[in-house]
Amino acid sequence: MFHVVESVGMSELLQALIDPVSNLLALEKWTREIGKTSTTIWRWRKHGWIRTVNICGRVYISREEISRFEKRAAAGEFSKTHVTPKQKGADQ
């Protein structure tokens, strides 16, 4: 969880968000890096598969959350049996 200490100034907070060693990554950037659409990420968030942090209207994801999601995905937690839709008129 993300906590802001009152003694930290806004400039230090912004620098921490920009710093590459920061724990947080902009969700938009991560979405592009993994080659998914914003709609897919929205669905994952809606299902509770990924947890994000909203800071001043911008959405971030922690590196720990990315790691947790990847481990769950690798374990097959989100997998479903593929169902091929039937063609119209195939029953006739």
N, C-alpha and C positions, 0 to 999 in steps of 0.2 A: 504494500500500500504506500502511497506517496504522501509524505507529511512535509509541511512547510514550517520551518522554525521562524518565529517572529523576528529574530535578530538578523535574518538573512534579507538583504536588500533585493529589490526587483532586478537590478542589473546582474547580481550574482546568480539569481535564479535563472534568468534568461541565458547567461553564459553556461550554466550547468546543463541546460536543455540542448544547447548547441554543441557542447563539448563532445567529441566522439567517444570519450570514456564514460559518458553518461549512461545510466541504466535505462533511460527512456529513449525510444525511437519513435519518430512520427509515424502514425499508422499509415498515412498516405505513402510514405517512403517504403515501408515494409511491404505494402500491397504491391507496389511496382516491382520491388526486388523479387518477390515470389511469383510474379506473373499472374496474379488474380485480379478480378474486377472489384470495384467498390461494392457492387451488389453481393458478391460472394462473401466478402468480409462482413458486410452488414448481416447476412444470414448467420454466419459463424457467431457473431456477437449476440444476435437474437436467440440462438440456441444455447448460449452460455458456454460455447466452446473456447472462446478467448475473452479475457477480461482486459478492459482498456481504462485509461485515465484521461479525464477531460480537464485540461488546464486552460483557462481563459478562452474557451470555445474551440480549442484545438485538441485533437484526440491523439494520445500516445499509447504505446504498448511497451511493457518492460521486457528486457532481454530474458528475464527469468520466465515470464509468461510465454514468450516465443519458444523457449526450450521445453517448457511443460507441454505446450500444444504439440510440438514436434514429437515428443516422446509418446504422448497419447495417440497421435496419428500413426506412428510407427507400430504401436502395439495393436492397431486395428480397431480402436475404440469407436471410430466414426464410420467404419466400413459398412456397406450394405450389399445385399445380393443384387447384382445387375439384372434388371428386367427389361427385355427388349419389347417395345410396344408392338402389338399385332397390327398388321396392315389392314386397312379398311377393305372390306369385301373378301377377305381371306376365308371367312367362314362359309361362303356361298359355294 
